[in-house]
Amino acid sequence: MRTPDEASLPLLAEGVDYTVEESGRWVFTARHLRSRGYCCFNACRQCPWGQAGKTAAQACADLERRLKELEHDLAQAALDVDLAGYRLGVLRVRPRRGASAAGLATLGRRIEALAEPHLTVTRVAWE
């Protein structure tokens, strides 16, 4: 029987969502990682976003490069924002001063569109 906390977690099927190595380590499948909808940049072995085979340092460097490219594109589009980071599909952004809530929604959609070639953004979070 699952506890209330476990009930909110998705059920994972061995051989479909993950495999277990002899050491006991779980390795998520490309299918499962793709179903999450974003890259975690943890250099997963089966990464469908091109991080497979990289070291953790290489994956981190790739994320930094992508964020710098996105910052450049945001500046070219004259969007006055600062990127605060990216984690698990969430792009953290600091807006310009005086931006309204309605303006942030529109700005968020523009940022998501500009981010598309660089990162898989599931949500823009304002700081």
Phi, psi and omega per residue, in radians:
M1 nan 2.413 -3.111
R2 -1.547 2.504 3.073
T3 -1.307 2.882 3.111
P4 -1.002 -0.654 3.116
D5 -1.163 -0.691 3.140
E6 -1.238 -0.463 -3.107
A7 -1.112 -0.462 -3.129
S8 -1.447 -0.178 3.135
L9 -1.502 2.513 3.101
P10 -1.226 2.597 3.070
L11 -1.345 2.350 3.123
L12 -1.931 2.430 -3.130
A13 -1.919 2.158 3.097
E14 -1.084 2.391 -3.099
G15 1.531 -0.319 3.104
V16 -1.895 -0.923 -3.116
D17 -1.700 -0.409 -3.114
Y18 -2.780 2.854 2.958
T19 -2.197 2.773 3.126
V20 -2.021 2.171 3.114
E21 -1.331 2.916 3.111
E22 -1.008 -0.548 -3.130
S23 -1.273 -0.191 -3.100
G24 1.694 -0.081 -3.129
R25 -1.301 2.351 3.089
W26 -1.487 2.426 3.056
V27 -2.196 2.014 3.138
F28 -1.250 2.539 3.137
T29 -1.429 2.783 3.088
A30 -1.033 -0.648 3.122
R31 -1.028 -0.821 -3.138
H32 -1.147 -0.794 -3.122
L33 -1.079 -0.729 3.119
R34 -1.110 -0.630 -3.120
S35 -1.164 -0.411 3.076
R36 -1.172 -0.557 3.062
G37 1.620 0.101 3.137
Y38 -2.739 2.823 3.065
C39 -1.674 2.379 3.130
C40 -1.612 -0.138 -3.132
F41 0.982 0.680 3.048
N42 -1.829 0.248 3.134
A43 1.015 0.783 3.112
C44 -1.025 2.481 -3.070
R45 -1.058 -0.604 -3.091
Q46 -1.896 0.417 -3.030
C47 -0.962 2.141 3.101
P48 -1.429 -0.024 -3.124
W49 -1.843 0.310 3.024
G50 1.566 0.162 -3.141
Q51 -1.651 -0.123 -3.140
A52 -1.080 2.394 3.115
G53 1.519 -0.098 3.109
K54 -1.590 2.749 2.999
T55 -1.414 2.903 3.103
A56 -1.044 -0.672 3.127
A57 -1.131 -0.693 3.112
Q58 -1.161 -0.715 3.114
A59 -1.115 -0.719 3.105
C60 -1.107 -0.756 3.113
A61 -1.104 -0.663 3.102
D62 -1.115 -0.753 3.089
L63 -1.062 -0.791 3.130
E64 -1.052 -0.741 3.123
R65 -1.081 -0.771 3.141
R66 -1.121 -0.679 3.112
L67 -1.147 -0.693 3.099
K68 -1.122 -0.715 3.086
E69 -1.097 -0.722 3.110
L70 -1.137 -0.743 3.090
E71 -0.994 -0.739 3.113
H72 -1.070 -0.815 3.137
D73 -1.106 -0.661 3.104
L74 -1.136 -0.709 3.110
A75 -1.156 -0.712 3.115
Q76 -1.085 -0.566 3.133
A77 -1.488 0.074 3.128
A78 1.059 0.603 3.066
L79 -1.617 2.051 -3.051
D80 -1.515 1.345 3.132
V81 -2.410 2.790 3.033
D82 -2.057 2.380 3.053
L83 -1.433 2.254 3.141
A84 -1.750 -0.268 3.115
G85 2.636 3.066 -3.138
Y86 -2.496 2.312 3.079
R87 -2.703 2.215 3.039
L88 0.890 0.790 3.072
G89 1.523 -0.120 -3.107
V90 -1.794 2.125 3.090
L91 -1.688 2.039 3.134
R92 -1.587 2.252 -3.014
V93 -2.340 2.460 3.006
R94 -1.787 2.074 -3.094
P95 -1.407 2.910 3.040
R96 -1.182 2.787 -3.137
R97 -1.178 2.513 3.060
G98 1.390 0.157 3.127
A99 -1.275 2.334 3.135
S100 -1.440 2.870 3.109
A101 -1.050 -0.750 3.120
A102 -1.129 -0.681 3.111
G103 -1.137 -0.628 3.136
L104 -1.159 -0.641 3.118
A105 -1.094 -0.797 3.112
T106 -1.138 -0.770 3.132
L107 -1.087 -0.699 3.116
G108 -1.056 -0.717 3.124
R109 -1.155 -0.674 3.103
R110 -1.144 -0.717 3.127
I111 -1.117 -0.774 3.118
E112 -1.023 -0.729 3.140
A113 -1.146 -0.735 3.126
L114 -1.227 -0.495 -3.124
A115 -1.320 -0.396 -2.999
E116 -0.865 -0.769 3.141
P117 -1.252 -0.254 -3.032
H118 -1.826 -0.760 -3.019
L119 -2.490 2.713 2.984
T120 -1.608 1.869 -3.099
V121 -1.813 2.076 3.099
T122 -1.587 -0.370 -3.107
R123 -2.853 2.512 2.969
V124 -1.740 2.211 3.114
A125 -1.932 2.240 -3.103
W126 -1.586 2.386 3.101
E127 -1.919 nan nan
